[in-house]
Amino acid sequence: MGLGGPVWHASAAAAPGCSLPESYLQRAALDALQGVGNVALGQWEEWTGKAYHVRRRLTHDEQKSVGDVKDIRGTAEVEKRHGAIQCFLPAHIKDWKA
């Protein structure tokens, strides 16, 4: 995306069939990132009409800790990570496939 480095990314959307105001979803996405990242290094917010996305640059210490950005979409790593968080997911998301 050309954001200058790795970012935290939080998204908030209403469940299918429900409607929530953009301001509510914005607050939910921002709350999810509370305590991480550095707004001064960059924060990008996007409303798609369905979901509210917030991307925020990592702090310098966070960046050192996690290393370089790695796109894992379409790899076995996605399945591994998804399996590791199954117990934390709401029931309607548990059947999601990467």
PADRENVO-843246 format. One record per residue: residue number from 1; residue in three letters; x, y negated, z negated of N, C-alpha, C in turn. Coordinates in Angstrom, 3 decimals. Layout:
N
  num  residuo      n.c1      n.c2      n.c3     ca.c1     ca.c2     ca.c3      c.c1      c.c2      c.c3
  NUM      ALA         X         Y         Z         X         Y         Z         X         Y         Z
...
This chain:
98
  num  residuo      n.c1      n.c2      n.c3     ca.c1     ca.c2     ca.c3      c.c1      c.c2      c.c3
    1      MET     0.809     1.201     0.000     0.000     0.000     0.000     0.849    -1.261     0.000
    2      GLY     2.143    -1.116    -0.189     2.993    -2.284    -0.177     2.836    -3.171    -1.400
    3      LEU     2.742    -2.563    -2.579     2.540    -3.332    -3.807     3.859    -3.604    -4.533
    4      GLY     4.966    -3.254    -3.907     6.258    -3.569    -4.483     6.778    -2.569    -5.493
    5      GLY     6.128    -1.443    -5.624     6.552    -0.417    -6.573     5.364     0.340    -7.105
    6      PRO     5.621     1.243    -8.047     4.537     2.069    -8.582     3.534     1.248    -9.388
    7      VAL     2.295     1.693    -9.333     1.217     1.000   -10.033     0.380     1.989   -10.823
    8      TRP    -0.206     1.488   -11.900    -1.305     2.181   -12.558    -2.536     1.903   -11.706
    9      HIS    -3.441     2.872   -11.629    -4.658     2.689   -10.833    -5.835     3.252   -11.617
   10      ALA    -6.824     2.406   -11.852    -8.052     2.841   -12.512    -9.222     2.456   -11.625
   11      SER   -10.187     3.336   -11.521   -11.398     3.076   -10.747   -12.606     3.379   -11.608
   12      ALA   -13.657     2.614   -11.403   -14.912     2.854   -12.114   -16.050     2.793   -11.111
   13      ALA   -16.945     3.763   -11.199   -18.112     3.817   -10.310   -19.269     4.439   -11.086
   14      ALA   -20.461     4.091   -10.689   -21.653     4.673   -11.309   -21.835     6.111   -10.825
   15      ALA   -22.453     6.924   -11.646   -22.785     8.290   -11.243   -23.767     8.241   -10.080
   16      PRO   -23.777     9.264    -9.232   -24.719     9.280    -8.109   -26.151     9.052    -8.582
   17      GLY   -26.848     8.186    -7.888   -28.232     7.883    -8.224   -28.391     6.790    -9.257
   18      CYS   -27.289     6.342    -9.840   -27.334     5.268   -10.835   -26.771     3.990   -10.230
   19      SER   -27.122     2.901   -10.844   -26.615     1.612   -10.391   -26.104     0.829   -11.593
   20      LEU   -24.904     0.309   -11.473   -24.313    -0.516   -12.521   -23.783    -1.791   -11.884
   21      PRO   -23.843    -2.918   -12.592   -23.340    -4.161   -12.018   -21.820    -4.131   -11.815
   22      GLU   -21.369    -4.853   -10.809   -19.938    -4.955   -10.515   -19.157    -5.397   -11.758
   23      SER   -19.684    -6.356   -12.513   -18.970    -6.869   -13.686   -18.764    -5.774   -14.740
   24      TYR   -19.724    -4.876   -14.880   -19.607    -3.768   -15.833   -18.498    -2.808   -15.384
   25      LEU   -18.496    -2.484   -14.091   -17.489    -1.566   -13.559   -16.097    -2.191   -13.603
   26      GLN   -16.019    -3.500   -13.365   -14.740    -4.206   -13.478   -14.202    -4.068   -14.893
   27      ARG   -15.041    -4.323   -15.886   -14.626    -4.237   -17.281   -14.177    -2.819   -17.609
   28      ALA   -14.894    -1.810   -17.113   -14.528    -0.416   -17.388   -13.152    -0.085   -16.805
   29      ALA   -12.885    -0.529   -15.590   -11.585    -0.264   -14.962   -10.466    -1.002   -15.697
   30      LEU   -10.707    -2.253   -16.052    -9.697    -3.015   -16.790    -9.443    -2.404   -18.167
   31      ASP   -10.493    -1.972   -18.840   -10.332    -1.336   -20.152    -9.492    -0.066   -20.061
   32      ALA    -9.643     0.667   -18.965    -8.881     1.908   -18.790    -7.376     1.642   -18.714
   33      LEU    -7.003     0.435   -18.304    -5.584     0.099   -18.180    -5.055    -0.716   -19.360
   34      GLN    -5.863    -0.864   -20.384    -5.432    -1.654   -21.534    -4.173    -1.049   -22.148
   35      GLY    -3.166    -1.874   -22.334    -1.937    -1.436   -22.981    -0.887    -0.858   -22.055
   36      VAL    -1.155    -0.818   -20.754    -0.153    -0.302   -19.821     0.090    -1.319   -18.712
   37      GLY     1.252    -1.219   -18.116     1.578    -2.062   -16.981     1.914    -3.491   -17.369
   38      ASN     2.175    -4.287   -16.332     2.555    -5.678   -16.513     1.820    -6.528   -15.486
   39      VAL     0.794    -7.244   -15.930    -0.005    -8.088   -15.044     0.882    -9.120   -14.356
   40      ALA     1.900    -9.622   -15.043     2.774   -10.648   -14.469     3.544   -10.130   -13.255
   41      LEU     3.778    -8.807   -13.186     4.456    -8.219   -12.026     3.497    -7.965   -10.873
   42      GLY     2.208    -8.002   -11.151     1.210    -7.838   -10.099     0.018    -7.032   -10.556
   43      GLN    -1.155    -7.541   -10.238    -2.404    -6.820   -10.473    -3.330    -7.133    -9.309
   44      TRP    -3.951    -6.087    -8.774    -4.840    -6.225    -7.632    -6.171    -5.585    -7.973
   45      GLU    -7.240    -6.332    -7.753    -8.586    -5.829    -8.036    -9.364    -5.772    -6.728
   46      GLU   -10.183    -4.723    -6.611   -10.950    -4.529    -5.375   -12.326    -3.969    -5.700
   47      TRP   -13.346    -4.601    -5.181   -14.723    -4.115    -5.281   -15.112    -3.593    -3.906
   48      THR   -15.466    -2.327    -3.808   -15.809    -1.732    -2.511   -17.313    -1.730    -2.258
   49      GLY   -18.069    -2.186    -3.235   -19.520    -2.089    -3.138   -20.036    -0.841    -3.833
   50      LYS   -19.138     0.088    -4.103   -19.492     1.326    -4.790   -18.633     1.518    -6.043
   51      ALA   -17.356     1.193    -5.933   -16.414     1.383    -7.041   -15.574     0.126    -7.219
   52      TYR   -15.119    -0.072    -8.452   -14.220    -1.180    -8.757   -12.844    -0.584    -9.032
   53      HIS   -11.838    -1.046    -8.314   -10.476    -0.541    -8.438    -9.571    -1.620    -9.003
   54      VAL    -8.682    -1.217    -9.904    -7.653    -2.110   -10.422    -6.318    -1.379   -10.289
   55      ARG    -5.372    -2.055    -9.676    -4.008    -1.549    -9.570    -3.106    -2.550   -10.268
   56      ARG    -2.233    -2.029   -11.108    -1.344    -2.898   -11.890     0.059    -2.310   -11.892
   57      ARG     1.037    -3.146   -11.597     2.437    -2.704   -11.594     2.851    -2.192   -12.966
   58      LEU     3.672    -1.171   -12.958     4.250    -0.636   -14.184     5.228    -1.645   -14.768
   59      THR     5.435    -1.572   -16.077     6.494    -2.370   -16.696     7.835    -1.788   -16.242
   60      HIS     8.910    -2.525   -16.467    10.232    -2.023   -16.094    10.558    -0.745   -16.866
   61      ASP    10.205    -0.690   -18.149    10.458     0.514   -18.945     9.627     1.699   -18.457
   62      GLU     8.353     1.449   -18.119     7.510     2.528   -17.576     8.111     3.049   -16.277
   63      GLN     8.569     2.148   -15.426     9.159     2.539   -14.138    10.391     3.425   -14.362
   64      LYS    11.243     3.046   -15.316    12.435     3.852   -15.612    12.024     5.241   -16.095
   65      SER    10.973     5.294   -16.887    10.515     6.555   -17.466     9.952     7.520   -16.426
   66      VAL     9.195     7.001   -15.453     8.528     7.881   -14.489     9.289     8.068   -13.185
   67      GLY    10.227     7.173   -12.890    10.995     7.304   -11.655    10.259     6.741   -10.455
   68      ASP    10.678     7.173    -9.282    10.132     6.639    -8.036     8.721     7.152    -7.756
   69      VAL     8.021     6.417    -6.921     6.670     6.789    -6.500     6.727     8.074    -5.681
   70      LYS     5.737     8.936    -5.894     5.665    10.187    -5.151     4.210    10.424    -4.769
   71      ASP     3.922    10.507    -3.497     2.567    10.766    -3.020     2.347    12.273    -3.009
   72      ILE     1.448    12.752    -3.867     1.217    14.202    -3.982    -0.063    14.654    -3.283
   73      ARG    -0.738    13.718    -2.613    -1.980    14.101    -1.930    -1.716    15.232    -0.939
   74      GLY    -2.608    16.229    -0.949    -2.501    17.342    -0.012    -1.420    18.351    -0.362
   75      THR    -0.900    18.313    -1.591     0.142    19.256    -1.999    -0.359    20.156    -3.135
   76      ALA     0.422    21.184    -3.429     0.081    22.084    -4.535     0.120    21.337    -5.871
   77      GLU     0.874    20.257    -5.933     0.968    19.453    -7.160    -0.398    18.919    -7.577
   78      VAL    -1.245    18.584    -6.607    -2.588    18.085    -6.911    -3.372    19.143    -7.686
   79      GLU    -3.361    20.371    -7.205    -4.083    21.460    -7.874    -3.531    21.702    -9.279
   80      LYS    -2.223    21.646    -9.421    -1.592    21.855   -10.722    -2.049    20.786   -11.715
   81      ARG    -2.029    19.533   -11.292    -2.416    18.446   -12.188    -3.913    18.483   -12.475
   82      HIS    -4.710    18.802   -11.462    -6.154    18.876   -11.660    -6.491    19.971   -12.665
   83      GLY    -5.833    21.107   -12.541    -6.057    22.195   -13.487    -5.703    21.814   -14.915
   84      ALA    -4.671    21.005   -15.063    -4.214    20.616   -16.401    -5.181    19.678   -17.112
   85      ILE    -6.034    18.985   -16.351    -6.955    18.021   -16.984    -8.403    18.492   -16.998
   86      GLN    -8.668    19.697   -16.527   -10.040    20.211   -16.449   -10.818    20.045   -17.749
   87      CYS   -10.196    20.327   -18.862   -10.910    20.283   -20.139   -11.311    18.860   -20.539
   88      PHE   -10.757    17.853   -19.896   -11.071    16.461   -20.222   -12.114    15.847   -19.293
   89      LEU   -12.473    16.552   -18.233   -13.363    15.995   -17.215   -14.839    16.207   -17.556
   90      PRO   -15.676    15.227   -17.197   -17.120    15.411   -17.348   -17.590    16.575   -16.458
   91      ALA   -18.673    17.208   -16.844   -19.170    18.397   -16.140   -19.356    18.168   -14.640
   92      HIS   -19.853    16.987   -14.238   -20.131    16.769   -12.817   -18.861    16.584   -11.978
   93      ILE   -17.699    16.495   -12.616   -16.450    16.333   -11.879   -15.628    17.614   -11.890
   94      LYS   -15.919    18.542   -12.775   -15.108    19.752   -12.929   -14.984    20.568   -11.640
   95      ASP   -15.974    20.514   -10.788   -15.943    21.307    -9.566   -15.272    20.604    -8.403
   96      TRP   -14.726    19.421    -8.632   -14.041    18.672    -7.589   -12.889    19.465    -7.028
   97      LYS   -12.705    19.381    -5.736   -11.593    20.074    -5.077   -10.667    19.032    -4.464
   98      ALA    -9.368    19.233    -4.670    -8.362    18.310    -4.132    -8.255    18.445    -2.636
